[in-house]
Amino acid sequence: PLAVTPIALWTATTGQTPTGCPLICRAMGRTFLAGAEIAPHAWYASRQNDELDWDYAQTDSQRAVAGTTSSVCVPGDPLTALVAHSDDYVIFGCLNSVWRLRGDPGYGGNITALSHKIGIVDEKAWCFGPNGELVFMSRDGLYSLAPGGNSYPVSMSREFIPSELLGLNPDNTEILLEYDVAHR
């Protein structure tokens, strides 16, 4: 039988748990949260190996960390998706940009823009392909990002996609993407 874990509010043991964040993923021993309405550009990472520690005032390398998807310390674009690729990196999707966090954010990790034009339209508008590539829906169709996150997103469908799937608006359309192993 399938074990069911009851839903419960997280109560921080230290600091304050970010609230209102619809985006969540686990990577590098941390829980990442993002996309809160009051700060849509901000992301938060719990203390390493302690998802209830959100005290950003600590100074050790495992401390809780908060940041934005901006390389110049100004608010970045609102976040639309968080994607953990094993413990190697985290992809931050915005409507019109894609960013990669490589390395632990409390210990020298850095955020790099992979695109300032192509983004991920919604929190579930992505999946992994058969070779570990990230496949996502953008406003310009399907794109892929090779494993390792070292390249720019590459169009998979611009020439073939129906016009109804271009310029999707996540405010009035629920966008879900899934890879079908059986039918490739």
Secondary structure as GFF3:
##gff-version 3
##sequence-region A 1 184
A	DSSP	beta_strand	14	15	.	.	.	ID=ss1
A	DSSP	beta_strand	23	27	.	.	.	ID=ss2
A	DSSP	beta_strand	30	36	.	.	.	ID=ss3
A	DSSP	beta_strand	39	45	.	.	.	ID=ss4
A	DSSP	beta_strand	53	54	.	.	.	ID=ss5
A	DSSP	beta_strand	65	68	.	.	.	ID=ss6
A	DSSP	beta_strand	79	85	.	.	.	ID=ss7
A	DSSP	beta_strand	89	94	.	.	.	ID=ss8
A	DSSP	beta_strand	97	102	.	.	.	ID=ss9
A	DSSP	beta_strand	110	115	.	.	.	ID=ss10
A	DSSP	beta_strand	126	128	.	.	.	ID=ss11
A	DSSP	beta_strand	134	138	.	.	.	ID=ss12
A	DSSP	beta_strand	141	145	.	.	.	ID=ss13
A	DSSP	beta_strand	154	155	.	.	.	ID=ss14
A	DSSP	three_ten_helix	163	165	.	.	.	ID=ss15
###
